[in-house]
Amino acid sequence: MYATVEGPATIDPTFDWERDVRAVALRYLGEQMGELYLTATAADHENAVLIRLKPERWQTVDFSKFGGS
């Protein structure tokens, strides 16, 4: 799989690790793995930023359709 996305990006000044990262971790990893991820990345909170991208152009290719595995 290949994907590119282009568009304007901004750093969100209202970023909150607990609110923004926890919601995504739990949604995509489930409660147990999400909590493990949050614990494992706790040291990263201090330097973290949230970048918001407004997609204007994107391209995807699924190479498995070309006989790949």
Residue frames as qw, qx, qy, qz and C-alpha x, y, z in Angstrom:
[[0.000, 0.891, 0.454, 0.000, 0.00, 0.00, 0.00],
 [0.401, 0.052, 0.031, 0.914, 1.21, 3.49, -0.83],
 [0.047, -0.871, -0.487, -0.048, -0.42, 6.77, 0.16],
 [0.332, 0.037, -0.085, 0.939, 0.47, 10.45, -0.07],
 [0.076, -0.850, -0.520, 0.043, -1.55, 13.39, 1.22],
 [0.356, 0.146, 0.014, 0.923, -0.90, 17.06, 0.48],
 [0.186, -0.825, -0.417, -0.333, -2.44, 20.20, 1.91],
 [0.006, -0.707, 0.303, -0.639, -1.87, 23.04, 4.36],
 [0.707, -0.301, -0.579, 0.271, -0.65, 22.01, 7.81],
 [0.159, -0.751, 0.202, -0.608, -0.66, 23.92, 11.07],
 [0.351, 0.021, -0.790, 0.501, 0.58, 23.23, 14.59],
 [0.462, -0.665, -0.470, -0.351, -2.39, 23.13, 16.95],
 [0.082, 0.475, -0.482, 0.732, -1.67, 25.37, 19.97],
 [0.665, -0.360, 0.207, -0.620, -4.47, 23.72, 21.99],
 [0.702, 0.170, -0.691, -0.027, -2.88, 20.26, 21.84],
 [0.566, -0.499, 0.477, -0.451, -3.48, 18.19, 24.96],
 [0.182, 0.313, -0.930, -0.069, -1.80, 14.77, 25.18],
 [0.270, 0.129, 0.869, -0.393, -4.47, 13.17, 27.33],
 [0.550, 0.513, 0.297, -0.588, -7.38, 14.46, 25.29],
 [0.551, 0.636, -0.330, -0.428, -5.96, 14.08, 21.78],
 [0.268, 0.428, -0.860, -0.071, -3.57, 11.12, 21.93],
 [0.332, -0.016, 0.859, -0.390, -5.56, 9.00, 24.38],
 [0.675, 0.414, 0.252, -0.556, -8.67, 9.15, 22.18],
 [0.607, 0.562, -0.476, -0.298, -6.78, 7.98, 19.09],
 [0.067, 0.376, -0.912, 0.148, -4.80, 5.29, 20.94],
 [0.450, 0.093, 0.766, -0.449, -7.92, 3.78, 22.46],
 [0.690, 0.487, 0.051, -0.534, -9.87, 3.98, 19.21],
 [0.648, 0.556, -0.481, -0.199, -7.30, 2.23, 17.06],
 [0.277, 0.373, -0.855, 0.231, -5.53, -0.03, 19.56],
 [0.675, -0.442, -0.571, -0.154, -8.39, -0.90, 21.89],
 [0.478, -0.837, 0.065, -0.259, -8.44, -0.23, 25.61],
 [0.866, -0.413, 0.156, 0.236, -5.74, -2.67, 26.74],
 [0.720, 0.200, 0.192, 0.636, -3.18, -2.03, 23.98],
 [0.109, 0.834, 0.133, 0.524, -4.02, 1.68, 23.95],
 [0.547, -0.827, 0.093, -0.086, -3.20, 2.01, 27.63],
 [0.848, -0.214, 0.217, 0.434, 0.05, 0.07, 27.11],
 [0.519, 0.543, 0.193, 0.631, 0.99, 2.43, 24.27],
 [0.154, -0.905, -0.045, -0.393, 0.23, 5.50, 26.40],
 [0.729, -0.653, 0.160, 0.127, 2.37, 4.15, 29.25],
 [0.816, 0.026, 0.255, 0.518, 5.23, 3.26, 26.90],
 [0.396, 0.550, 0.203, 0.707, 5.25, 6.72, 25.32],
 [0.367, -0.857, -0.328, 0.154, 4.76, 8.74, 28.52],
 [0.520, -0.461, 0.125, 0.708, 8.26, 10.27, 28.23],
 [0.334, 0.292, 0.501, 0.744, 7.35, 11.73, 24.82],
 [0.045, -0.833, -0.550, 0.048, 4.64, 14.05, 26.18],
 [0.308, -0.712, -0.033, 0.630, 6.95, 16.96, 26.88],
 [0.147, -0.378, 0.488, 0.773, 8.13, 17.42, 23.28],
 [0.315, 0.412, 0.828, 0.212, 4.94, 16.35, 21.49],
 [0.217, 0.311, -0.077, -0.922, 3.07, 18.59, 19.06],
 [0.525, 0.466, 0.704, -0.108, -0.17, 18.09, 17.16],
 [0.000, 0.266, -0.471, -0.841, -0.06, 18.91, 13.46],
 [0.557, 0.510, 0.553, -0.352, -3.39, 19.27, 11.69],
 [0.157, -0.142, 0.671, 0.710, -3.51, 18.71, 7.94],
 [0.584, 0.502, 0.275, -0.576, -6.36, 19.79, 5.67],
 [0.548, 0.029, 0.737, 0.395, -6.20, 17.25, 2.80],
 [0.399, 0.655, -0.077, -0.637, -6.43, 18.84, -0.64],
 [0.662, 0.474, -0.519, -0.263, -4.74, 16.19, -2.78],
 [0.619, -0.376, 0.678, -0.129, -4.13, 12.50, -2.14],
 [0.655, 0.404, -0.567, -0.294, -3.01, 9.44, -4.04],
 [0.665, -0.329, 0.639, -0.203, -3.15, 5.79, -3.05],
 [0.617, 0.367, -0.634, -0.287, -2.04, 2.59, -4.73],
 [0.822, -0.280, 0.438, -0.233, -2.74, -0.95, -3.56],
 [0.210, 0.573, -0.747, -0.262, 0.17, -2.94, -5.00],
 [0.463, -0.043, 0.870, -0.162, -1.42, -6.25, -4.00],
 [0.683, 0.559, 0.272, -0.383, -3.72, -5.82, -7.02],
 [0.463, 0.727, -0.461, -0.210, -0.64, -6.20, -9.22],
 [0.900, 0.126, -0.416, 0.019, 0.13, -9.74, -8.03],
 [0.175, 0.496, -0.639, 0.562, 2.21, -8.83, -4.99],
 [0.518, -0.330, -0.772, 0.164, 1.70, -10.36, -1.58]]
